[in-house]
Amino acid sequence: MKFAATAQSPYGIKCDCLVEFVNKNGINAIAKDTPTAVTQAINHLRQQGDLSESAHARMVYPEGEASAKRILVVPVEFELKANSPAHTTGKHLSGIANTIAKAISDYPIKDLVIHFDDRFMHSAPLSDQDGVRDAQVFTAALLNAVYKSDAFKGKETQDKNKKKLKSLPGLAKVTLATQDAELKDVKQGLVQGEAVGLGMITARNLGDAPPNICNPQYFTAEAKKLAKKHPKLTVKVLGEKELKALGAGAYLAVTQGSANPPQLITMEYKGGKASDKPICFVGKGLTFDSGGISIKPGAGMDEMKYDMCGAGSVMGVMQAAAELKLPINIVGAIAAAENMPASNATRPGDIVTTMSGQTVEILNTDAEGRLVLCDTLTYVQDKFKPQVVINMATLTGACIVALGHHTAAVMGNTPELTQELQELSLKVNDPIWELPLWSEYTDDLKSPFADIPNIAGGRGAGTIIAGCYLQKFIKDVPWAHLDIAGVAWNSGAAKGATGRPVHLLMQYLFKQLDTKPASDKAAGPAVRKRKPTARKTTVKK
């Protein structure tokens, strides 16, 4: 699949479909070069009353001379709102991408041209618009909206899907037609958005893979495949023997009932100066979580294959960063494990010694994510001396009770970091919201027999308590914890992994590069140096 950006008029490009954005009164006045054939087609919809902002996209066929075989008319809100939050822009652009993907899915469309004019695609004031970010958000969202995974379907089903053109290979080229003044920004955002979108797809594919395929060893194999493609990326794996030698008693307690041994995988990307401390991302990678002896209810247990989505997002970020050749040092750590009941499995009441030396009383074996994470956090801090640590995990069902399925939770020890992440999350429609880690909650983590228990006594504030537990293993380094339990996957008819929070984490990396002093940027962000031409994208199924 090829992406391109051009300042050529969208009305002069031959294509299977042109996407045009209109308000309820017809095409926006900015587009003064609209040909008669296009205007007539849109006016017909307006006369029929089909252009309200709540209306669905409409496919029309222009009469007379037109470079596009079809025109997809997408009603949007154009009014510039003085206090429009950034979240409105990101959410709006993602919604437009989803609308387009849904509307073209039943048509034989291979060449798509989108009239991408940043001035009227969303409702944010002109002073708040960001052409790079908007193109990035739109491109990543479109990639994910069009993509359909059928990797584990039978051949007959795969062939049928290809014939319907509902999988990614059906759409061969997407061109964003913008204005001269915006072309440079749109091209840069397109390159970024493509890498982000494909990183999200990688995270989704890992999440959707069945647990008999995607086990800890599978994660290791995928990490090594990625490293072979990128010379600046190296992989190191700690198995059961190495973890025992390091004293990772909490990590090993989770895995001892499983036939699949643990794999603590670190991916080190060296794109910056050798003296620069890395940014470290840590992902919970429970490839299946039965709950162990504290076993989960049978209904819905199949979705516990998604308990590795934090690790999947780390893989997606490392892929995107390496593809863009970002001039920054990054470490991605994956705590891969499987939590199963067995005669030798950890029991409620067992006490283990963590890599940090602290002892933990395991009161509930289903609170296992924090056990693998605490040893992994200790390891990466000691090994890599990072400047920042951000971990993400499908950690608590309590997070869904608190925030539902729209927003993830963020907690941390540095207000500047958590606030920055929250602000960035709204801009790219990958929202998070901060919860407090106050001492009153930490006081609930007390055990009469060990230094700390892995759960508190009551049911309240479960998400915060888990964050307080992890904080006990953080040294003198800025740290943020993302609980993505409510947003990592969808249930029901649209069941599947979402790829969150890959976009947020990549936006955080872009922000760090933008705010670096000029002397520290080396040659500058690679995305700004690359020649922004049409690029061919291949997505493995």
N, C-alpha and C positions, 0 to 999 in steps of 0.2 A: 504494500500500500504506500503510495507516494503522497507527501504533503508539499505544498508550495504556497508562496505568497506573491502577490503581484499588485502593481499600481495600475495595471491595465483596467479599463472599464469592464465590469462584469458582463455588460451587454454585448461585448465583442468577442467573448470566449465561447467556442463551440463546446457543448457539454450535454450530458443526458439530463441534467437538472440544474436549475439556478434557484438558489434560496434567496428570497427577498423578504425583508421585514417591513411590515406596515402597521399603522395604527388604525383605529376605527374609521378614520376619515379617508383612508387610502394611503398611497405611498408618501413617505416623508418628503418634505420640500427640499431637503438637502440634495436628494438625487435628481438633479436637474437634467441629466442626460438620458433619462428613462425613455426608451423607444416607444413608439405608438403601440406596437403589438403587446408589449408588457403592460403598459398603462391600461389598455382596453381590457385585458384579462383581469387585472386587479379591480378595475372599476366595476366589472360584472359582479365580482364577489361583494363589493361594497353595496351595490344596488340591491343585492339579494339579502343584505343584512348579515353577512357572514364574517364581518371583520371586527367584531367586538373583541376586547382584550381577553375575554374568557373563552373565545371560540377556539376550535381546534385548527391546526394547520390544514391548508387546502391545496391539493395538487390541481393545477390548471394547465391547459394546453393553449399556447398563444396562436392566434391566427395571423397570417401574413409572415413577413420576414422576421425571424428571431434566431439568435445563435443557440438558444437552449431549446431542447425538445419539450421540456416540461418546466414549469415554474412552481416551486413550493412556496406558497404564501404563508408566512408565519406572523400572526398578530402579536404585537408586543406593546408595552406601555412606554411611551416616549417622554412623558412629562418629567422635567428635571426637578427633583425634589431637593430642597435646600439642605435638609438634614438626613439625607439617605445614608444609612450605615453601610460600611464596606461589605457586610454580610449580604446585603441586598444585591450588590453587584455580582459577587461570586455565585450566589444561589441562583440568580436570574440567568446568568450565562450558562451554568450547568443545566438549568431547566430547558433553555433553548436547544442545547446540544441533544438532550434526551428527546425533545420534541421532534427534531430533525431525524434522528435515528429511527424513531418509531414510524414516522411518516413515510420514509423511503424504503422500509423493510420489505414491502410487497411489490416493489417496482424493480425492473432490470436496470438499475443505475450503477454505472461504473465510474463515470466522471461527474463529480459534484463541484459546483462553484458556489461559494457563499459570499454574498455581498456584506463583507465584514467591515462595516464602518463604525468605528469605536464611538462616534458621537451620538449614534442613535440606537445602538444595540442594547443599551441599558439605561436606567433612570438616574444614575448617579450624576451629581453636578460635574461640569467639565473640569473643575479644579481638582476633583477627587479621582479622575480617571487615570488609569495606568495601562497603556497599550501593551506593554510586555506582559504584565500579569493577566490582563484580560484575554489575550491570545493564548497564553499558557493554560489558563483555567478552561477555556472553551475547547482547545485541542485535546487536552487530557480527558475531559468529560466526553467528547465525541468519540474518542477511541474506545473508551470503556462502555459507552452506550451502544455502539455498533457491534462490539465484540461479543460473540457467543461461544462458550466452550462446549465442545462435544467430544473431548478426548477419550472419554470412557463409554461412549455410545458404540453400538455395533456399526459395521461398515455400511450397512443399508441405510441406517439413520443418518450417518455422516454424509453420504452421497445425496440423500434427500435434502438435507439442510443446505448443501452447497448449491443445489439446483434452485432452491428458494432464494438464494442470495441473502440469507439472513446471518451468515457468518462473515467474518472480516474479509476474506479474500474476494467477496462479491463487489466490494467497493475498491476500485483500483487507484483512484486519485481524488484528492480533495484540495481545492484551491481557494485560498482566502483572498478575495479581491478587496483591497483597501485603497487609501489615498496616499499620494507621494509622501506627505508629511508624517504619516504613520507607518510607512512600509518597513523601516528599519526596526522599529519596536515590535511590529507584528511578526516579522521574520524571527527575531530573537525569541519571542514568546512561543512561537510555533515549535522551534527546535527544543526549547525547554519542555513544552507541554507534551511533545511526542515522547520524550524520554521519561517524563513523569507518568504519562498514561501507560506506557509499556511496563514500567516498574510496578504500577498498580495491577496490571494484568498478571504479571509474575506472582505477585502476592495472592491474587485471587485464585490462580491455578493451583498454587500450593495448598491454599485453604480448601478448595473444592475436591482435591485428590482424596481418595478413600484411605482410611488409616491402615489398611493392609498393604498399601503401596507407599504412602507418605509416612514413613517411620523415621526415627532419628538417623539411621544410616542413609536414607533417601536424602535428607537435608544435607548431609555431608557430601554426597555425590553431586547434588545440585550446586553447592558452593564451589566445589572443585571445578565443575564445568564452567562456571562463571569466571573463575580465576584464570583459566586457560585462555579466555578471550581477551583478558585485560592484563598487560604486563605489570601495571602498578598495583595489582591486587594479589595479595597472598593469603593463603588459608592455613590455619593450624587447628588440629582437632585433638581434644583431650578425651580419652575414653575412660572406662571404669578404673583401670589401673592407675592412670595419671591423676584422676580425681581423688582416689584413695590416698595417693602419696601427698596430695595437697591438703588433705583433711577436710574434704567437701562432704561432711557427714549429712548435712541437710539435703543436698542435691541427691546423694546416693540413697537416702531413705525413701525418696519418692520412687526411684526406679527399681528397687530390689525385688519387687514382685513381678517384673516384666521380663519376658524372654528377649526383648530388644534392649541391648545395653545403652547407656546414656552417651550423648555426644555433645560436649561443649565446644562449639565451633566459633572461632574468631576469624573474621575477614578484615585484613588490614589494607586500607587503600592509602597510598602515599602520593598524593598529588601536590602537596605543599612543600615548604622547606623542611629539611630534616630536623631543624630545631623547634619547629612548631608542634605544640601539643595537639593531639587529635581530639575531635569531637567523637564521643562514644555513644552508640545506640545499642541498647540491650533488649532482646525480645524473648518473651516466654514462648517456648516451643514444645508444649505438651501435645504430641501428635495424636494421642487419644487419652482422655481423662475419664476413667470409669468411676473415679472417686476413691479407688482403693478399698480398704476394709470399710470405710465410711461411704459405702457405695451409693451412687446416685439412683434416682427412680428410673425405671426402664423407659418410660415415655419421653421421647426426645433425646435419649442418650446418644443417638447417632450424630447429633450436632456437636458432640464433644470432640469430633475430629477438628473442629474449628478452634480448639484451645491452643493452637499453634499460630494463630493469626498475628500475634506480636512478632514472632520470629519471621513469618512470611513478609511482613512489612519491612523488616530489616533487610531481607534479601532484595526486595524491590528497590529500596533506597540505595543499596550498594551497587545494584545494576545500573540505576539511573545516573548516579554520580560518576561511575566509571565510564559510562557511555558518553557523558558530557565532558569528560576529562577535567573535572572541576579542580582548580588549584588549591586544594585544601586536604588536610590529613583527616581520615575518618576510620574509626574502628566499628565494625558491626559484630556483635556477639549474640549467638543463638544458643539458648539453653534448651537443647532438644532432649526429650525424655518421654516416657510412657508410664502412666499410673494405672497399675492393674492389681486386682486382688489375687492373692496366692497364699500358700501356707507359710511362705517366707516373707510375705509383705509386711511393711511397717504397720504396727498396731497403734490405736489411740492410747496415749499414755507413755509411749516410747520417748526417750530423751536422747537427742543427738547433739554432737558438737559441730558447729559450723566452721568454715574455713577461717573466719575471723576470730575464732576461739570462744565465742559466745555459745552457750548451750540453749537448746530450744526443746520445750515440751510439746510434742505433737498431740494436741487434743482432738484434732479432726484431720484425717488423712486426705480429705477432699479440699483442704486449704493448702494445696501442694505447690501452686504456682509461686507463692512467696518463698517457699523452701528452695526451689531451684534458682530463683532470682537472687536470693541473698548471697549465696555462694558465688554466683556469676558476677554480681556487682563487686564483691570483694576481690575477685580475681582480676577483673579489668582495671580496677583502680590501682592495684599493686603492680600489674604487668605493664600498663600503658601510660600511667600518669596523665589521664585526660584533662582537658581544660573544662569540659562539660560532659555530664552523663545524663542521657535521657533514656528511660526504659519504657516499654509499652507492653501491655499484657491484658488478656481477657481474664481479669483477676477475680472480680466479684459479681455475683448476681445482684448484690445490693446496689451496684451502680445503675442497673436497669431500673430498679425501683426508684432511685433518686432522679435520674435524668432521662429515662426512657431510651428509645432507639435512635434519637436524632443527634445527641451530643455526648461526647466522651468526657471523662473527668480528668483534670490535671491537678496534681499536688506537687509540692517541692519545698526546698529549703532556701530558695532565692526568689524573692518577689519579682525582680527584674526579668528573670528567665520565664517564670510562669505567665507573667503578664504579656511578655513578648510572644510566647507561643499562642496564647489565647487570641491576641490581636491578629496574628498571621492566620490562624485557623479560620477566622471569620472571612478573611479576604479571599480564601481559596475554597470556600464552602466545605471545609473539613472541621466543623466546629468542636471546640472543647470548652469546658467551664471549670473554674477553679473551686476546689473544696479545701477547707482549712486543715492544717496539721497542728492543732493546738495541743499544748501540754496536757490539757484535761483528757484528751483522747489517749495520749501516750500512757497516761497513768493507768488506763484500763488493761494494759498489757503486763500483767503480773502473774507469776507462777510461784507456788510455795516450794517447788522442787528444782526448777531450772532458772536461768537468767530471764527468759521470756517464754510465753506460750505462743503457738502459731495462730491462735484466735483469742478473742476476748470472751468474757463470760456471757454477755447478753447478745441480743440480736441487733441492737441499734448501731448505726454509723459503721456498718461493715466495710464500706469502701474506704473510709478514712482510717479505720483501724488497720487495714491492710497496708495503707500508705505509711502509717506510723511504724509498722513492723519493718518495712523496707528501709525507712530512714535511719533505723538503728545500725544499718550496715554501710551508711554513707559517711565518708571521711570529709576532709576539708575541700570540697569541690562542689560547684553549682550542680544541682540535680533536680530533675523533674520526672515524675511518674505519671504515665498516661494509662488510665483504666479504660480499655476499649471494649469491654464486655458487651455493651449495648449497640455498638456500631460496626463491629468487625464482620458480621454476616447478617443476611436477611433470612427470615423463615417464610414459610408459606409458598405461594405460587411463584414468587421471585426469589426462591431460596438460592443462596450462594454467597461466597465471600465478597466483600466490598472493596478491598484494597486499601482501606483506611488504616492508619493515618499516613500513608506514603506521601501524599501531596503536601500535607502540613510539614513533614520533616524535610522534604526537599525545599519548600519555601523558606524554612529556617536556614538551610545551607546557603541558598541564594542571598538571603538577608545578611549573613555573616560576610559573604564576599563583597556585597555592596558597601558595607560599613567599614571594611578594612582600610587603613591608611594606604595611599597610593604606593608607597615604598614597600609595603608588605604583600602586595598582590601579585608579585612576580610579573607574569605577562598579562595579568588580568583574567577574569573568569573566561574559561574556554568557550563558553557559549557566546561570548561577544567577539571572539576571534574567528570562529568558524564561518566559512562562506555559506550563507543561508540559501542554499539552492534546494530544489526538490530532492527528497531522499526516499529511498525505497525501504519499506519496513516489512519485515517478515516476523510473524508471530507463530511460534510453535504451538501446536495443539496437543 
